[in-house]
């Protein structure tokens, strides 16, 4: 099961620097000129979860395997991308393929780094990108709906349902509102199949100068206000600092961050926010060989959660032994949780909760 976040923004806002730091590699070329990244770079990163170490200690596991999240570094968009400006068509196609959008905004002044719009204004930059995405979505829907309306008039029920969904999306886009604002409850999965960019959840990442990494600045505060009004998420980071931190040994990173007044890595906050943005949950398996985290979408039932480990687990699912993370640690493992009456046996309709420690019973 793969989940990915596309890193987007105007050229020279720090996308590739952030991506390099996220993946601790130099695979994405970071340079001070537009379009230095032509093909999307993809990197998988571990999702930080302090619960893993506690579970491994209690379970006396030999190793820890965290779950992961995929990030895609997409080349910079420019004004007019929806009309093909700056290789826009290619880059927009890359955005359509991701599950969520991480929108990096430049929130720092630096005369040595060119801004394609001539000056720093992250709210304007956010509007430019969103406008291009809305225009591209509108063009896509308008091209498709004509044929569907014709079929709908001929009593094609599938076409009628699609038209009923698409018409309010088109109306919203024409009014300058992203498609996500008018998706009817319960229609999210159907809308996702339309592959519209403005139905995807958004996380704004404010890339600030080193001195503002802990507190943010006036630029990032303006973005935070926009995010709050939209119901979007927002994280403040300094991509330059994160690039430095990613090159340090793990044992030195915390001390370096503390010296800058930071409690944790901005990258950890971006990864965690991306995970939440996608509506994901984590369950664990614990044994002497390994403690491992597994990713599922929130609301997943036990058999489908089992399939993340292996399809045979779903096909032959009988039940699952379940204990919460808190109880597993509190009662010192499976035996203690059973003795305390905190271990449960759940069936096919059980909805797996974030932090569950599971043991699946199956027969194939």
Order of alpha helices (4+ residues) and beta strands (2+ residues): beta-alpha-beta-alpha-beta-beta-alpha-beta-alpha-alpha-alpha-beta-alpha-beta-alpha-alpha-alpha-beta-beta-alpha-alpha-beta-alpha-alpha-beta-beta
